[in-house]
Amino acid sequence: MPPQLPSQNQPSTRVLQGDLASLSASLREFIENSVNLCQPDGLHICDGSDEENRSILRLLEEQGVIKRLSKYNN
């Protein structure tokens, strides 16, 4: 088990997408330990859907992290 930092005031992390209850117990425990350690503002559980992929790519493009390339005729 990784070391854990003691914390008196653990803020509740919002689950932005996904459902922790749908995950296996060991994976849920890992995520909960990581959340307690890192204390993120939100948690996004990827489902791998095409809709989610488009949404993430659109967000990254809006933030300037990625750039859409024009299609070349090969």
PyRosetta script that sets phi, psi and omega in degrees:
from pyrosetta import init, pose_from_sequence

init()
pose = pose_from_sequence("MPPQLPSQNQPSTRVLQGDLASLSASLREFIENSVNLCQPDGLHICDGSDEENRSILRLLEEQGVIKRLSKYNN")
pose.set_psi(1, 134.2)
pose.set_omega(1, 179.9)
pose.set_phi(2, -68.8)
pose.set_psi(2, 154.7)
pose.set_omega(2, 178.1)
pose.set_phi(3, -63.7)
pose.set_psi(3, 146.3)
pose.set_omega(3, -179.5)
pose.set_phi(4, -120.9)
pose.set_psi(4, 141.6)
pose.set_omega(4, 177.6)
pose.set_phi(5, -87.2)
pose.set_psi(5, 133.8)
pose.set_omega(5, 176.1)
pose.set_phi(6, -69.3)
pose.set_psi(6, 137.2)
pose.set_omega(6, -179.0)
pose.set_phi(7, -142.7)
pose.set_psi(7, 126.6)
pose.set_omega(7, -179.9)
pose.set_phi(8, -81.8)
pose.set_psi(8, -40.1)
pose.set_omega(8, -175.4)
pose.set_phi(9, -113.6)
pose.set_psi(9, 83.1)
pose.set_omega(9, 179.1)
pose.set_phi(10, -85.2)
pose.set_psi(10, 112.5)
pose.set_omega(10, 179.2)
pose.set_phi(11, -69.0)
pose.set_psi(11, 147.8)
pose.set_omega(11, 177.3)
pose.set_phi(12, -74.6)
pose.set_psi(12, 127.0)
pose.set_omega(12, 179.9)
pose.set_phi(13, -90.2)
pose.set_psi(13, 129.3)
pose.set_omega(13, 178.3)
pose.set_phi(14, -75.3)
pose.set_psi(14, 133.5)
pose.set_omega(14, 172.3)
pose.set_phi(15, -88.2)
pose.set_psi(15, 109.4)
pose.set_omega(15, -176.4)
pose.set_phi(16, -76.5)
pose.set_psi(16, -35.7)
pose.set_omega(16, 178.6)
pose.set_phi(17, -152.4)
pose.set_psi(17, 143.2)
pose.set_omega(17, 177.9)
pose.set_phi(18, 99.1)
pose.set_psi(18, -179.2)
pose.set_omega(18, -176.7)
pose.set_phi(19, -140.2)
pose.set_psi(19, 115.3)
pose.set_omega(19, 179.3)
pose.set_phi(20, -60.3)
pose.set_psi(20, -33.6)
pose.set_omega(20, -177.2)
pose.set_phi(21, -65.6)
pose.set_psi(21, -22.1)
pose.set_omega(21, -178.9)
pose.set_phi(22, -82.0)
pose.set_psi(22, -6.8)
pose.set_omega(22, -178.2)
pose.set_phi(23, -91.7)
pose.set_psi(23, 159.8)
pose.set_omega(23, 177.8)
pose.set_phi(24, -65.4)
pose.set_psi(24, 158.5)
pose.set_omega(24, -176.6)
pose.set_phi(25, -61.3)
pose.set_psi(25, -41.3)
pose.set_omega(25, -178.4)
pose.set_phi(26, -68.3)
pose.set_psi(26, -39.0)
pose.set_omega(26, 178.0)
pose.set_phi(27, -68.8)
pose.set_psi(27, -40.6)
pose.set_omega(27, 177.9)
pose.set_phi(28, -62.0)
pose.set_psi(28, -41.3)
pose.set_omega(28, 178.2)
pose.set_phi(29, -63.8)
pose.set_psi(29, -42.5)
pose.set_omega(29, 178.0)
pose.set_phi(30, -60.8)
pose.set_psi(30, -45.3)
pose.set_omega(30, -179.5)
pose.set_phi(31, -64.6)
pose.set_psi(31, -44.2)
pose.set_omega(31, -179.9)
pose.set_phi(32, -63.0)
pose.set_psi(32, -39.7)
pose.set_omega(32, 176.7)
pose.set_phi(33, -65.1)
pose.set_psi(33, -41.0)
pose.set_omega(33, 179.4)
pose.set_phi(34, -66.4)
pose.set_psi(34, -39.8)
pose.set_omega(34, 177.7)
pose.set_phi(35, -63.8)
pose.set_psi(35, -42.7)
pose.set_omega(35, 178.4)
pose.set_phi(36, -63.0)
pose.set_psi(36, -37.0)
pose.set_omega(36, -179.1)
pose.set_phi(37, -75.2)
pose.set_psi(37, -47.1)
pose.set_omega(37, -173.1)
pose.set_phi(38, -89.9)
pose.set_psi(38, -24.9)
pose.set_omega(38, -180.0)
pose.set_phi(39, 50.4)
pose.set_psi(39, 59.8)
pose.set_omega(39, 178.9)
pose.set_phi(40, -71.9)
pose.set_psi(40, 161.3)
pose.set_omega(40, 176.6)
pose.set_phi(41, -72.1)
pose.set_psi(41, -32.5)
pose.set_omega(41, -177.8)
pose.set_phi(42, -152.4)
pose.set_psi(42, 163.2)
pose.set_omega(42, -178.2)
pose.set_phi(43, -128.6)
pose.set_psi(43, 128.0)
pose.set_omega(43, 178.9)
pose.set_phi(44, -117.9)
pose.set_psi(44, 116.6)
pose.set_omega(44, 178.2)
pose.set_phi(45, -98.0)
pose.set_psi(45, 112.5)
pose.set_omega(45, -176.6)
pose.set_phi(46, -70.1)
pose.set_psi(46, 138.4)
pose.set_omega(46, 176.3)
pose.set_phi(47, -109.8)
pose.set_psi(47, -8.7)
pose.set_omega(47, 175.5)
pose.set_phi(48, 79.3)
pose.set_psi(48, 12.2)
pose.set_omega(48, -178.2)
pose.set_phi(49, -76.7)
pose.set_psi(49, 159.5)
pose.set_omega(49, 177.1)
pose.set_phi(50, -63.4)
pose.set_psi(50, -38.2)
pose.set_omega(50, 179.2)
pose.set_phi(51, -61.7)
pose.set_psi(51, -44.2)
pose.set_omega(51, 179.0)
pose.set_phi(52, -63.7)
pose.set_psi(52, -41.9)
pose.set_omega(52, 178.9)
pose.set_phi(53, -60.0)
pose.set_psi(53, -47.3)
pose.set_omega(53, 178.7)
pose.set_phi(54, -61.7)
pose.set_psi(54, -40.9)
pose.set_omega(54, -179.6)
pose.set_phi(55, -63.1)
pose.set_psi(55, -45.2)
pose.set_omega(55, 179.8)
pose.set_phi(56, -65.8)
pose.set_psi(56, -43.8)
pose.set_omega(56, 179.1)
pose.set_phi(57, -62.9)
pose.set_psi(57, -40.2)
pose.set_omega(57, 178.2)
pose.set_phi(58, -63.3)
pose.set_psi(58, -43.2)
pose.set_omega(58, 179.1)
pose.set_phi(59, -63.9)
pose.set_psi(59, -44.6)
pose.set_omega(59, 178.8)
pose.set_phi(60, -63.9)
pose.set_psi(60, -37.0)
pose.set_omega(60, 178.3)
pose.set_phi(61, -68.0)
pose.set_psi(61, -41.6)
pose.set_omega(61, 178.4)
pose.set_phi(62, -62.9)
pose.set_psi(62, -34.6)
pose.set_omega(62, -179.1)
pose.set_phi(63, -82.6)
pose.set_psi(63, -5.7)
pose.set_omega(63, 178.8)
pose.set_phi(64, 80.3)
pose.set_psi(64, 14.0)
pose.set_omega(64, 180.0)
pose.set_phi(65, -76.0)
pose.set_psi(65, -37.8)
pose.set_omega(65, 177.7)
pose.set_phi(66, -126.4)
pose.set_psi(66, 163.0)
pose.set_omega(66, 179.3)
pose.set_phi(67, -132.5)
pose.set_psi(67, 131.9)
pose.set_omega(67, 178.5)
pose.set_phi(68, -70.5)
pose.set_psi(68, 130.1)
pose.set_omega(68, 179.2)
pose.set_phi(69, -95.8)
pose.set_psi(69, 145.7)
pose.set_omega(69, 176.8)
pose.set_phi(70, -74.0)
pose.set_psi(70, 151.4)
pose.set_omega(70, -177.9)
pose.set_phi(71, -80.1)
pose.set_psi(71, 135.3)
pose.set_omega(71, 178.7)
pose.set_phi(72, -100.1)
pose.set_psi(72, 147.4)
pose.set_omega(72, 173.9)
pose.set_phi(73, -87.1)
pose.set_psi(73, 114.0)
pose.set_omega(73, -178.9)
pose.set_phi(74, -99.7)
pose.dump_pdb("model.pdb")
